[in-house]
């Protein structure tokens, strides 16, 4: 499951950033690729809609 989810997130992040999947290094912080503050919220919404996974919008 973790590998499948990692692949899904990588593909989705590449789509949002307008970059080829192979150009993303999972060890590199997404902000280095130009990810703005809206992208994580969009990814959380996509996870809920497509995978049924709810990610809290806040911590603590």
C-alpha positions as CSV (number, residue, x, y, z in Angstrom):
1,X,0.0,0.0,0.0
2,X,2.8,2.5,0.9
3,X,4.5,2.0,-2.5
4,X,1.3,2.4,-4.4
5,X,0.4,5.6,-2.4
6,X,4.0,6.9,-2.9
7,X,3.6,6.4,-6.7
8,X,0.2,8.1,-6.7
9,X,1.5,11.1,-4.8
10,X,4.6,11.4,-7.0
11,X,2.4,11.3,-10.1
12,X,0.0,13.8,-8.7
13,X,2.7,16.2,-7.5
14,X,4.4,16.0,-10.9
15,X,1.0,16.9,-12.5
16,X,0.5,19.9,-10.2
17,X,4.0,21.1,-10.7
18,X,4.0,20.6,-14.5
19,X,7.1,18.4,-14.4
20,X,7.9,14.8,-15.6
21,X,7.5,12.2,-12.9
22,X,11.1,11.1,-13.4
23,X,12.4,14.5,-12.6
24,X,11.2,14.4,-9.0
25,X,13.5,13.1,-6.3
26,X,11.6,12.0,-3.2
27,X,14.5,13.2,-1.0
28,X,14.1,16.8,-2.3
29,X,11.7,19.0,-0.5
30,X,8.7,19.8,-2.8
31,X,9.2,23.6,-2.2
32,X,12.5,23.3,-4.2
33,X,10.4,22.4,-7.2
34,X,8.2,25.5,-6.7
35,X,5.3,23.9,-4.8
36,X,3.1,26.7,-3.3
37,X,0.9,26.6,-0.3
38,X,-2.2,25.6,-2.3
39,X,-0.7,22.4,-3.7
40,X,-0.7,20.4,-0.4
41,X,-4.3,21.3,0.2
42,X,-5.2,20.2,-3.3
43,X,-3.3,16.9,-2.7
44,X,-5.2,16.3,0.5
45,X,-8.5,16.9,-1.3
46,X,-7.4,14.5,-4.1
47,X,-6.5,11.9,-1.5
48,X,-9.9,12.2,0.1
49,X,-11.8,12.1,-3.2
50,X,-9.9,9.4,-5.0
51,X,-8.5,7.3,-2.2
52,X,-10.9,7.8,0.7
53,X,-8.0,8.9,2.9
54,X,-8.6,11.9,5.2
55,X,-5.6,14.0,6.0
56,X,-6.1,16.5,8.9
57,X,-5.6,20.1,7.7
58,X,-3.9,21.0,11.0
59,X,-1.6,19.3,13.4
60,X,-1.6,19.4,17.2
